[in-house]
Amino acid sequence: MFNKLYNLFGYLNCTKQVIAMYEDLKKIVCDANKELHAHGLAPFTRGNVSQVDRNAGVFAIKPSGIP
């Protein structure tokens, strides 16, 4: 997993700690998007949640059109 993410962020100074923060952020965003759908706030593929961690220099976004 580390190598795959390192290739994705190859131009950044990635450490295992930053990658762990990114994995945590992805889970938070995924759970939040599931909550939107569960509460009927984003029917079908409308709406999404994203989050940024400026200290770590990472962000997570749910792509549009993905339920």
GUNUMAR-136316 format. One record per residue (C-alpha): residue in three letters; chain; y, x, z. Coordinates in steps of 0.5 Angstrom, whole numbers, plus 2048, in hexadecimal, padded with zeros to 3 digits. Layout:
REC sevex dodren  yy  xx  zz
REC   ALA      A   Y   X   Z
...
END
This chain:
REC sevex dodren  yy  xx  zz
REC   MET      A 800 800 800
REC   PHE      A 805 806 802
REC   ASN      A 804 809 7FB
REC   LYS      A 805 802 7F7
REC   LEU      A 80C 801 7FB
REC   TYR      A 80E 808 7FB
REC   ASN      A 80D 807 7F3
REC   LEU      A 811 801 7F3
REC   PHE      A 817 804 7F8
REC   GLY      A 816 80B 7F5
REC   TYR      A 81D 80D 7F4
REC   LEU      A 81E 80B 7FB
REC   ASN      A 81C 80F 801
REC   CYS      A 817 80B 804
REC   THR      A 813 80C 80A
REC   LYS      A 80D 808 80D
REC   GLN      A 812 805 812
REC   VAL      A 816 802 80C
REC   ILE      A 810 800 809
REC   ALA      A 80E 7FC 80F
REC   MET      A 815 7F9 810
REC   TYR      A 814 7F7 809
REC   GLU      A 80E 7F4 80A
REC   ASP      A 810 7F0 810
REC   LEU      A 816 7EE 80C
REC   LYS      A 812 7EB 807
REC   LYS      A 80E 7E7 80C
REC   ILE      A 814 7E4 80F
REC   VAL      A 816 7E2 808
REC   CYS      A 810 7DF 806
REC   ASP      A 80F 7DB 80D
REC   ALA      A 816 7D8 80C
REC   ASN      A 815 7D6 805
REC   LYS      A 80E 7D3 807
REC   GLU      A 813 7CF 80C
REC   LEU      A 818 7CD 807
REC   HIS      A 812 7CA 803
REC   ALA      A 80F 7C7 809
REC   HIS      A 815 7C3 80B
REC   GLY      A 817 7C1 804
REC   LEU      A 81D 7C5 804
REC   ALA      A 81B 7C8 7FD
REC   PRO      A 816 7C4 7F9
REC   PHE      A 812 7C7 7F3
REC   THR      A 815 7CE 7F2
REC   ARG      A 81C 7CC 7F4
REC   GLY      A 820 7D1 7F9
REC   ASN      A 81E 7D7 7FC
REC   VAL      A 81F 7DB 802
REC   SER      A 821 7E3 802
REC   GLN      A 822 7E8 808
REC   VAL      A 825 7EF 808
REC   ASP      A 825 7F4 80D
REC   ARG      A 82B 7F9 80C
REC   ASN      A 829 7FE 811
REC   ALA      A 822 7FF 80D
REC   GLY      A 825 7FE 806
REC   VAL      A 820 7F9 804
REC   PHE      A 820 7F1 802
REC   ALA      A 81B 7EC 801
REC   ILE      A 81C 7E6 7FC
REC   LYS      A 817 7E1 7F9
REC   PRO      A 817 7E1 7F2
REC   SER      A 81A 7DA 7EF
REC   GLY      A 815 7D6 7EC
REC   ILE      A 80F 7D8 7F1
REC   PRO      A 80D 7D2 7F5
END
